[in-house]
Every structure is written in C-alpha cells, then in structure tokens.
Amino acid sequence: MNPNTRACIAYVAGKSISGSGGSHVYDYSQSRHVSIGGSINNGSVSVYDYDRGCHFSGTLPQLYDYGISAHVTIEIAGTQFKGYDYGSGHHYTGTVNGSSVSIYDYGESQHFNYNL
C-alpha cells in the first residue's frame, strides 16, 4: 500500500474512533510527520493530504484516494478497523489506542505505527 494512503487511513480511523488528532499524523515507518487536515463528521470524510496535494474523501466505509485514483474502504468497530485498498489490491486491519494507531498491511506483511 502507498505509505501516504496508509497514513490517511490512520488519520481517518484514529480521528473517527478517538476524536483526537490535529493537522498531521506521525508515521514511524517514515520517521516523519505527514500533513493531513480536514473534517470527519458522522461518517462523512473530507480530508486533504498536503504532502501529495490531494483529497481523501467520501462516506464511510467507502472513500476515494485521489492521490492514487483508487477506492479505499474503512470499516470501524469499536477501537478496531479493517478495510481494503483497491490501489494495491490488499486488505488491512488496525487498532486505535488513544492517539496511537497501528495498521497491519497484508500486502506488506507487516505492522505500521502512527501517532495523531
């Protein structure tokens, strides 16, 4: 999965579940902040990835990543989430604990950690 797509997923899932987070997400795998901002209200997502200069938006669970021109699903259940990235053709799962988000990317076969 594209690293910025994964960061957008972490941002949307984290803010939807915990309500925390500002205008970026820290991606530990890239050792840097990814600038993302926008609104998430009642399942309606309208965020902007400033690093790539593109929108990541839609209505949960069906979103669209304009940076890779592909749909992404995010299904939330409690503090856990899962979905499918149509750009890479792989599933992912994740958990949110406060401002910490962890995603397991089945395409990469590894965990990725973020902080909102």
N, C-alpha and C positions, 0 to 999 in steps of 0.2 A: 504494500500500500504506500502511496505517496506520503512522505513524512508530514507535510502540511495538512493533508486530508486527515491524517490521524490526529494531529494537533487540534484541528477544527472539531473533530468528533469528541475529543477530550474536553474541549471548551464547552460545547453544547451539552454533553452529558453531565459534566460537572456542575454547570450553572443550573441545569434543569433539576438535578437531584438535590444539590446542597444550597443553591441560591448564592453561593459565594463566587468571588472572582471579579476581576477588573477588566482591563483592556488588553490583557495578554495572558499567555499560558507559558510556563517554563517547561521546555522539552529536555529532559535529562539525557536522552539519546543524542541530541544535537548540542547539548550544553549551551543552550541559549534561549532567550525569550522569543516567542512568536507573537507578533502583534495582531490581535483579533478583537473586534468590538462589534457591538450591535445589541439587539434585543431578542429575548426569548420569553414569550408570554402565552400561556395556555396552549402550548404545543406549536405555536407559530414561531418560526425561527427566521430571523433576518440578521445575519452576521456578515462581517466583511473581514477577509484575510488581507491585512495590509502588506504582508510580505510578498504575496503573489499578486496583489491588486485585483482580487476577485471576490464575488459573493459566494456564500454558502448558506442556502436558504430553502424554505419550504415549510410544510406542516408535518410534524412528527406523526408517523415514523418515516415518511418519505421526504428526503431532502435532495438537493441538487448541488453538486460542487462544480461551479463554473470554471475553476482552475484546471480541472481535468475533463470537463464536459461529460460528467457521468453522475448517475444517481447513487445515493448512499442511504441506507436505512439505519435508523437508530430506534430500538425498542427498549423502553425503560420499565423496570420492575423493581420497586424499592430502591436499594442502593446499587443495583446491578443493571447492566445494559448489554445489549448484543445487537448485531446487525450484519449487513452485507455491503461491501464496497464493489459496485459494478465496474469501476475503473480497473481494479486489479483482479476482480473475479474471486475474491476471498471473503470468508466470514471473519468476524472478530467478536470478542467478548470483553467485558470490563467491569470494574467496580469503582465506586466513589466513596472516599472516607474523608469527610470534611472538605478541605481544599486539595486533597490528593486524589489523582485519577490514575488508574492502572488499566492498560489495554493489552490483551493478548491478541496478536495479529497472526491468524492461521497461515497467511501467505508467507510471512517472515519466520514463523515458528518460534516466536519469542515475545516476551513482555516488554512494554514500553511504559515509562512512568512520567507523569506530568504534575505540575502544581499550579493551581489557579491563583 
